[in-house]
Amino acid sequence: MVLAAASESEFSGHPGLQTRHPRAILTLGILLVFTILSYVDRMVLVLLIDPIKRSLLISDVQVSLLQGLAFALCFSIAGLPLGWLADRFSRRWIIYCGITAWSFATAAGGLASSFGELFLARFCVGVGEAALAPAAYTMLADLFPRRQLAAATGVLATGGAIGGGSAVLAGGLVVAWAEQAGMVTLPLIGTVQPWQLVFLSFGVPGILAAFLIFLAPETRHMAPPSQGGTEAGFGSWLSANRLFVSTLVVGTGGLGILAYAVTNWTPAYLSRALGLDPREIGLTLGLVQLFAGIVGFAGSGVLIDWLTARNLRNATYSYLIASAVVSGAMAVIAFAFAPSLTVVMICLGLFHMAIPFTTAMIAGVQAGTPRAYRGRMIAIMNLAASLVGMILGPWSVAMLTDHVFVDPAKVGLSVAIVCGVTAPICVLIYLAGFRSAARAMDSVRKSGE
């Protein structure tokens, strides 16, 4: 669906926006680049698990803390205040500072020589990336009309698939190159190991690209006055819509467990159980994750818009329920029952098509939350996905592998158990909040926002 854009001087950014901003597509493209970079920096660690374990002499549980707790703790702590800032101050400066911070922190991971130093670097990556989502998604709500918003959100969310897939695809090649190069001596830094060189290489692009955000329009002045946008007003709204909010938050956390359990431990499974090297993992898993994820992220937004246009009540929750069913089933088959690498990759492809919950989650927030509260609600959703998903997903798999099976080669079975238990719980949670969510969305739609 394509609409003619109004001239920039005519654009008012009012809640009932009917025509997209003339720089909406440019802004979406810039934000997509930033989202890709954020996921590349976030996910590059998954290809470096075994080299880091050997270098720092750490366990799978400690690796899970680097994957989850180190990043998610700061990501979560910083998310709410940054969401509050995104509702009130310059979103462009918030994004610029966040990108610069996480890029330097990623590069700093290449200087770590102990578990504690690498944990601190990943912690700082979290605070930088926490700035992006609340500011970016609220910018879209000010630049695109409601009927195009889920599709625009889906395009932006594809950055997760492109970034995650690129981290595995390009990262596998970079890891292979770095391992072939061996120990490298860098000016001012000294001698670094191959895994450290990978971190240093991935930190540079974000520092250079951060300035692009100033090509986007500033949208803060478009927000309506904060009538009812006070903290008391936000608290009252949360109380009145507690079932909608709680089921979206907890369900999002559950899907986060599925997503991060599979994403963080698939390379280790392919290496330990199936004998693939980093280059082979990058070329197979990277391509599957990249293309299937793009279809899932972008397609979910288009599908939700299509279902909404045909008056399906609460298309968001319907999609999330289907996502939990399909992704849970595919994960169990891939990691517990698949007889060959080909079947594993087919199941993982279907998993990555079905699991993208970000588009539906953000679409649900935008559809069911008054405009003055969206930045904070998006931050709450990210907090749920990070605190619950990024911590419990990798950690629960590691605990089963290290302390129940006591066998690194059993990591696949650990992933299958975690996903097989979590997916049905997510379905029940979304069913419990289905009607409440629909009422919240109806209320916002009737208000003209």
N, C-alpha and C positions, 0 to 999 in steps of 0.2 A: 504494500500500500504506500503510494508516494503522494505527498502533498506539496503544493507550492509553498515556499517559505516566504514569510513576510519580510519586508526590508527591516534592517536592524533598528532603524529609527522608529519604526512603527511597533516594534515588539514591546509588550508591556509585562510579560511574564506573570499575568494574573492567574489565579487558581484554576479558572475554567479555560485554560489555554486551548485554542482550537487549531493553531498553525505552528509548526516548529520554528525555532529560532534560526536565522540564516547561517549561523555558525554551529548549529547543532551537530551536523555530520562531522565537521572538522573536530569538534570537541570530543565526540564519541570515538573518533579514530585515535586521538591523542590519549584519551583515557584507556583505550584498548591496549595501546603500546605499554602504558604504565602497568596495567594489570598483568600483561605477559611477563614483564620484567620482574614483577613482584613474585609471581609463581615460579619463575626460573630460579630466583635467589632462594625462595622458600624450599624448593624441591630438589635442588642439586645435591643435598646431603644424602638422599636415598641411594645414590649410585656410589657413595663413598663409604658405606657402612663398614665393609670388611677391611679396606685400607686404614680407616681411622681406628677400628678395633685393634688391629695389629700395631699401629703406631703408638696409640695412647694406652694400650693394654686395658681396655674396658669391655664390659659385658653387653649382651643384647638389651638388658634392662636400662643400662646407662645410655646406650644408643637411643632407646625409646624416649628417654628424658631429653636428649638433644633434639629429637624429632618433634616432640610434643610439648613437654613442660617448659623447656627453655624459651621456645618461641611463644607458646600460647599464654604463658603467665603474663608476660609484658604486653602482648597483643591484647589481652583481655583487660588488664589494668588500665591501659592507655585508651582502649576503645571508647568507653563511655564519656570521659572528658573530651575526647576528640570529636565524638558525635555531637556533644553539646556545643563545642566550638563551631562545628560545621553548620549548625542551625543559626549562628549569630555573627560569624566573622568571615574573612576572605577565604573562600574554599581553595582558591588558587595557591595562596601562600601556605595553607595547611598541607596541600598535596606536595608542593615543592620541597618543603622542609622534610616531609615524611620520606620522599623518594631519596633525597640526599642522605638522610640518616640511615636508611636500611642498606643503601649501596655501600657506604663506608663500613657498616657493620659486617656485611657479607665479606668484603675484602679483609676485614680484621680477622675473620675466621681463618684466613690463610696464614696468620701470624701466630695462631694458638699452638702451644706446645704441651698443653695439659687438658684434662677433661674440664676443669674449672674455667680455664680461659676460653675454650670453645663454647661452653655453656653460656658465659657472659656475652660472647659475640652473637650467638643465636638469640639471646634475650633481647639484645639491642635491635636485631633485625625485626623483632616483633613490634617494638614501639614505632618504628618507621612505617611498617606496613599497616598498622592500625589506623593511620591517618587517611589512607586512600579510600577505602570502601564508603564510609559515611559521607565524605565530601563528594566523591565521584557519583554515587547513585542519587544523591539529592540534587546534584547539578543536572542530571538527566531529567528529573521530574520538573525542573524549571525550564527545560529547553524543548521537550517533546510533549505533544498532546497525549491525553490519556490513552487514546486508541492505538498509539504507536509505542507506548511506554514499555510494555512487556517485551516487545520485539527489540527495542533499543537496549533494554536491560539484558536480554539474551545475547545480543551481539557483544556487549561489554563483558558478560560472564564467560564468553568463549575464550577470553584471555586466560582463564584458568586452565582450559584444555590446551590451548596453544602453548602457554608457559610451562605447564606440567609435562606435556609431550615433548616440547623443545628441550627442557631440562634433561629428560631421559635420552632423547635422540642425540642432541648436540653434546650433552654431558657425557654420554657413553663414548663418543669419538674423542672428546677432550681428555677424558680419563685415560683412554688407550694411548693417546699422544703423550700425555704427561708421564704415564708409566714407562713409555718407551724412552722418553727424555731422561728419566731418572731424577736424581738430585740436581737442582738447578741453583746457581748463585745469581741473585738479583742485586742491582745497585741499591745501596742504602738499607736493604733488608737482610741480605746474607743468603745462606743456603736454605732452600725449602724443599720439602718432600713433594711428590707428585700431587697428593690430595690437597696440599696447601696451595699449590700453584693453581689448581682448579678454582678454589675459592677466590683467590686474587683476580683471576681472569674474569669471573662472573660479576665482580663488584663494580668494574669500571663503566659498563654501558649506562647504568642508571644515573651515575654522576653526570655524565655528558648529556643525557636525554632530559633531565629534570626541568630544564629551562623551557621546554616545549609547552608547558602548562600555561605560560603567559600568552600564548596564541589563542587560548579559549576565553570566552567572555566571562566577566565576573557576574555571578548570579546572586550574590548575597543581597544586593539592593532590591531584587525582585520579590523577596519574601514578604508576605503581608505583615502588618504590625502584629505584635505578639499577644493579641487579645486571647486570653485563654492559653497562651503559650508559656505561662509561668510554670515553675516547678510544681506548684499546687495544682494547676490545671492538668499537667501531665500525670501527676499521681492520681487525680480523680478519674482521668480517662483510663489509666491502667486498671484501676479498681473496677470500673464499670465493664471493662472488656477482659477481665482476668482469664476467662476460659480460652478465649481466642489467643491472647498473648502467651499464656502458659503452654498450650498445646503446640503453638508454632515454635516457641523457644525449645521445649523439650524434644519435640519431633525433629527439629533441625539438629539438635545435639546428637540424636540417635543416628540420623543419616550421616552426620559428620564422623561418627565412629566407623560406619561402614566405609566411607570414602577414604579416611586416613589409614585405617587398618590395611585396606587393600593397596592403596597407593604407596605407602611407606615400606611395606614388606614384600611387594611383588618382586623387585629386583633381587632381594636376598633369596627368595624362594626359587627364582629362575637360576640363580647361581649355585645354591646349595643342593637343591633337589634335582635340577635338570642339567646342571653342568655348563651353563652358558657363561661366556666371558663378558666383560663390560661392553665391548664393541657389539657383540651379538645381542645383548640385552637392549642396547640403545637402538639398534636398527629394527628389531622386532617389536618390543614393547613400546618404544618411542613412537613409531609410526601408528601402531594400533591406538595408543592413548591419544595421540594428536588428532587423528581423523575422526575416531569415534567420539571423542570429547567435543570436538567442534560441532558435529551433528547433534549431540545431546544438548549442549548449552544453547546453541542458536535455535535448534528445532523446538526446544521446550518453550521459548518465548513466543515463537510463531504459533505453536499449538495452543498455548494458553490464550493468546489474543483471538485465535480462530474460534475456540470454544466459548470464550466470553462474548464474542460478537454474535454467537448463535444462542445467547441467553442461557447457557449452562450456569446454573448457580454454583458459585465457588469452584471455578475451574482450577484454581490454585491447589486446593486440598485434594481434589480428584487426581491431579497430576502427581502430587507428593505421595499419595497412597500407591499409585501404580509404580512409581519410582522405587519405593521400598520393596514391593513384591518382586519386581524383575531383578533389581540389583542384588537383593539378598539371595535369590535362587541362583543367579549366575556366579556369584562368589563361591557359594557352597560347591557347585559343580566343578568350577575351575580348580579349586584348591584341594578338594577331597576326592573327586571321582573321575576327573578327566584322564583318559588313557594316553594322551599324547600331547606334545607341544602345540600342535595345530588346534586341537580341541580347547586347550587352555587359552590360546590367543583368541579364538572365536568367542568363548565365554567372557573373556576380559573386554573384548570389543563391545559386546552387548552390555556388560556392566558399565563401561564408561559412557555408553549412550544413555543409559537409564539413570545413573546416579546423580547427574548434575542437578542439585537442589537449589543452587544459588539463585537462578533466574526465578523459580517459583517462589522461593522465600522472599526475595526482594519485591517481586510483583505482589505477593500477599501483603507485605508491609505497606507498599505504596497504595494498594487498593483499599486496605482496611484501617489506615492510620491517618488522622488529620495532618495536613501539610506541615504545621508548626512542630510536630513531634517526630517527623520521619527520620531525621539524622540520628536522634537518640535510639529510636526503635531499630534502625539498621545496625547501630553499634551493639545493641543488646543481642540481636541475632548473630552477629559476628562473635560476640562473647560466648554465646551458647555453642556455636560450631567449634570455636577454638578451645574453650575450657573443657567441654565434654568430648568433642570429636578428636581434637588434636592431642589431648592428653590421654584419654581412655582408649582410643583406637590403637595407637602404637604400643602403649604400655600393656594393655590387656593381652595382646598377641605375644609380647616379650615375656610376660609373666608365665603364660602357658608353656611357651617354648623352653624357658630356663628352669622353671620350678615344677611343672607338671610332667612334661615329656622328657625334660633334661636332655634334649637332643636338638642342636641347631637345624638339622635336616628336617625336623618336624614342623618348621615354621608355617608351611602351607596348611597343615591340619589345624594349627592354632588360628589362622585367619578364617578358615571355614567355620570353626565353632563360634568365634566372635560374631561373624556376620549372620550365621544361622539363628543365633539367639536374638540379636538386636533388631533385625528386619521386622519380624512379627510384632514386636513391641511398638515399633514406629507406626505400623498400620493401625493398631489399636488406639494409639494416642491421637492420630489424625482423625479417626472416626469419632472419637469422643468430643473433639472440638469443631467438627464440621459445621454444625448449625450456628454456633456462636460466631465463627469466622464469617459465615455468609451474612449474618446480621450486621457485623461491623463494616463489611464491604458495602452493603446496601446503604448504611447510614452515611458513609463518606461520599458515595455516588450521588445521593439525594442532596447533599450539601453543596454540590457543584465543584468540589475539589478534585 
